[in-house]
């Protein structure tokens, strides 16, 4: 922690920080620790290496989804980032795929490297969008542009992400993390209670509905994991990787 800022790093650079079920549980634990630490004013999410997050680890999900219980870590993580009381920031770079893009929707500030490459290819894998994307993305972009991103799964870069409202600032590859840390430290210096209350007031109007959408998406997502479409898509993906 530095100057009231706690960093949580996805640390699997050899796999472009693809998230495993265990990583979701670890992230929840770190978020809970930061939430109760009086010295932490801001939490900054980032990824080690050249990518922020390449989405869920497909092989880990396929092997770990024999029981619905194993989805609890995912549900808990999504609920935490939606309801988190302290400012939540992200410094994103390189690949941001699937959850790597959708978790940005729930951060209060996002600083992006100019090489950011976002994509939400859920349908390509025989799945459905998650993390409340089916509510948030259409509300941000309208139905037609949302359809391009969530159904066609079209990739988009930092400029489109900023125009869409997913990103606040675009910085150079060499400096994006420094920019994010400076912004986080400046936020941490603001009056603490005023920041917390302002965030609460901004989010309270839609939070309950958003959580319901997330839970419904995950129910369908779980069912889709066992569909023939998903099985074929996973096999093709794993053969290529």
N, C-alpha and C positions, 0 to 999 in steps of 0.2 A: 504493500500500500504506500502511496506517495501523496502527501498533502490532501488527505481525505478522499482519495480516489483508489478504489479497489479494482484490480484487473482480473478478469476471468478469461483465460486463454484456451482455445481449442488447440490441443497439442498433439497432433497426429499428422505432421506435415508430409510424411511419406505417402499418405493416403488423401492428401489435400483436405485434411481435417474432416473427412466423412465421419458422421456421428454414429457411435454404437449405442446400444441400449444402456450399457454401463456408464457411458459418458453423460447421458441424460441424467442419470441418478447423481453422478458426481456434480454436475452443474447445479442441480437443485440444492445439494448440500452447501455448495459455495455461496449460492444466492441467499440461502437462509442465514448463513453465518454473517454475510455482509449486511443483511437486513437488521440484524440484532446488535451489530457493532456500532456503538455510538460515535466512533471515530470515522466511520465510513459515511461520506456524504453523497458519493456518486459511484456507480458501478460501470465499468467499461468492458464490454465484450470484444474480443479480438481473436485472430487466428495466427498461429505460428506459420512461418514459411511464406510461400507465395500465393496461397489461397486462403480465403476466409473460411469457407465450408462447402464441400462438394456434395452436401445433402446427407441423407441417411446411408449408412453402410448396408448395401442391399444384402450381401451374404449374411451379415449378422442378423438383419431383420428376418430373413427367410428362415434361418435356423432357430431364432429365438421366439417366433410367434406361434408356437404350438399351443400356448396358453394366453388367454386374454389378460391374465395377471401381468404378463411381461410388458404390456402397454402402459402400465401405471406410471412408469418413469417418464414416458413421453407426455402423458396427460398432465402430470405434476409440473413438468418443465413449462409447458405452454400456459398453464394456469398461473404459474409464478410470474412469467414475464408480462402477462396481461394485467395482473393485479399488483405488481411490484410497487411499493410505496415510494422508494427512493428513485431519483433520476437514473435511468438506464440508457447508456450510450453504446454505440458500436463503431469500431474502426474496421472497415471492410476493404478487401483487396482481392484481385484475381478472381477465381471462381467463387460464385455464391449461388449454389444450385439448390432447388427445393427449399428445405428448411433454412438453408443459408440465405435465401431471399426472404422467405416469409417471416423469419424472426425479426428482420429489420423493421417490419410493420409495427412492432410493439416497442421499439426503442424510442426514446424521447428526442435523441439527436443521433444522426448517423454521419460519420465522416468517411468518405470513399476515396480510394486511390483511383487515379485516372484509368487504370487498367481493369477496373471492375467489369466482370462479365456475369450477368444475372440470367437465370432461367428457372422456370417452374414446370418441368417436364412430367408432371404427375400422370396425365392421361397417356403419355407415351409408354409408361410402365404399367398401364392397365389400372391405375389408381385414381383417386380424386384429390383435389387440393386440400391442404390442412392449415392449421394455425389461424383459422378465421379468414383465410384469403378469399373465400367465396362471398364474404360480406364486405371486407375492407377494399379489395381491389376494384370491384364494380363501383363502390361509392367514391373512390378516388378518380377513376378513369372513365366511368360509364361502361355500359354493357358490352359494346363492340370491342373497345380496346382491351377490356378485361378478358373477353373471349379469346382474343389473340394470345394473350399471355398465359391464361390458365388452361385453355383447351388445346389450342395449337401448340402451346409451349414455346413460343418464339423467344429466342434469346435477345437480350438488350444490354446496353452498356451503361457507363456512368452518367452520361448526359441524359439518356432516357429515364434513368432511375431518379435523377434530380428533378427533371420536368414532371415526373409522376408523383413526386412528393415522398419518395422512399429515402432520399438522400438530401442532407442539408448542404454539405460542402464537398467539393471535389478538389483533391490535392495531388501533388506529384507523388509518384511511386515511392521516391526516396524520403518524402517528408510527411506522408499522410498520417502515420502513427504519432509523430511529434505534434502535428496539428491537433489530432484528437486528444492527446494528453493535455495540451495547453487549454483546449476548450473545456475539458473535464475539470481541470484545476480551477479555471475561472468560475465554472458553475458551482464547484464545491465552496467557493468563497462567498457566494451569495447567502443572504439570511436563510438559515436552515428551515425553520418552520414555515416561512412564507413560500419557499420552494415546494415543500411537501404538500401544503394546503392547496397551492395553485395546481399542482399535478392532480391531486385528488378531485378537485372541482372540474377539471377538464375531462377526466376520464369517467366520472361516476355515471353520466347520462347513458352511456352505451355499454358499460362493462358487463352487466348481467346478460344482456342479449348476446354479446360477443362470446361469452363463455358457453352459452347454450349452442351457438353455431359451431364452436370448436368441438364440443362433445359430439354433436351430430355428425360432423365431418369425420371424426375419428371412428365412429361406429361404422360408417360406410367404408372408410379407409381399411379398417380391419377386415370387413367382409370381402372387400376387393382383393386383399392379399392372397386369398385362397381361390380366386377366380382363374379360369383357364387363360384369360387374357393376360393377367398378371404373371402367371406361371411361365407362359411363353416369353413374355417380355423380360422377365428376370433371367431366364436361361440364355436368351440372346445377349443380354447385358453382361452376364458373367463370362460367357464365352469370349466376348470382345476384350474384357478387362484382364 
